[in-house]
Amino acid sequence: MKRLGSRLETFKRYRPLMEQLVIKDIKLKYRRSFLGYIWSILNPLMIMSIMVIVFSQMFRFDIKNYPVYLIIGSTMFSFMTDATTQAMWSITGNAALLKKTYVPKYIFTLSKVSSCFVNTLFSLGAMLIVFIVCRVNFNINMLWIPAILLQIYVFSVGVGFFLAQGTVFFRDIQHIYSAVTTAWMYLTPIFYPINQLPENIQWIIKHVNPMYAYITQFRTIVLDGLFPDVRLIFYGFTVAGISLILGSIVFLKSQDKFILYI
């Protein structure tokens, strides 16, 4: 408990630094861009429009309100992949600073995931536009959406910690993870209905793929107007918690060796 209390005190002390790092990342992303933050709304809208045209014509899925179905899946999955990919380089990318002064190393990883989270909050503006255009019925269950975002955020932080420490010792992780996220995307029902898959594959996705749980919770609220299945919620929070705990343990145990490899 004393160690946990000490870590919390350290986090409070360096929280302003993390906030500055988040602001810096957001500003750098849109630096010298004419439209600036508006791209956070335009980009998902453009991607969704192209995917709707392509997939609705090629596959003709029988999905109610397909644009809404698609933008929910693509936005949530993009947040996870962007956050974990950015976190992967959070230590090696700040090697010069870490060699010069003491800063809790996890601050850099947290800041990367947090900046991606803020960008995703901007992207919710695009999602809102699609909801309005597609005449989604707004309902009281939408108050649960922040809890879904929290689940994905915590899950991404855990995965980010694991990737960040691994990349310090083994740079090839970037190539491996790129292949993993590509396979992960196709094994997540983002642009297709899960019932198109064989039953054994459906079972694996439902029980092994946490992104399915997070995206399905979101879609159930928006498309069906219902509160998500409690089992999905329990699964989502449990996996997020396990990810955070394991990622933190691995990161903290290896962080003292970072300076030798960065």
Steps between C-alpha positions, in 0.01 A plus 500: 500500500788739579650439156162563334454819700849614400427438132174695523681794660760489224227495236331804658833684500565430131141527380554858365788364289275229358236760415762709320616194305141428394450860384832487314402179316164644395656824376771313308240283327324801350799732462505685166163348410260753347189337648670400827277324750217481246687204349405302810144518371562498125742205496264240654213632285705460181623152594147392597354631172754307292451180701120528482515535121747212459360248746130569441549444126743208518346297778147639544482416869152505645586742782257758629645852481830382356681839513437518877603136544822567308608829660457360851720200425765689305528788752534273804747266333705790363528647848638176639750445217615863492539515879695176531719575197587847633566353846736243348754776421436709811826397673742472209361822353587692817842345554684835501284640780510181707881499487525858625253516787276288718140469387274204581521304178135397497403867464610491135296189424192637677530830314501327161187300576334807651573720197344235274201492735456878467520470120232231515278733703532750213406221257177443691387819327509309170310216661234743627456643149445148361251425779299810414509445122402133540225594747625301797259509794688651792424320826585499870730197458748723316611622841692169518722593203767671719533171692566318172767755406654451846522125442682549169729764653604277793547202267716711266713629788575142608589387148700822453710432811579150375593621151702798626727290719529227238605743228789626714661156490367369169439761227350245260182506707379788281487271195342214692237725655413651162416152371312420821280810476419425135387148588321636808305746284374227267409281798289780646155558344564861403359504148323162491242327726639228722235254384679483163773294667498127586367429850837384634665826387211698650558327834872585495435867416234536769714343771856603404470836323436782752439754222190302403363554852568875497364562149193282560415690819512827304291365211238349729440841657495702177342260249265305726434761766567240767736472794792264423507142620638495856727211404665715232550780752653263756724347232605844374597637841667173602721483190583871531597454865714193427669684213583797723630287788716270286627786284591706807680211669709419193577869438600583858716190537704578190511883509833521686669328205361742239792739530737225381312444174349831388 
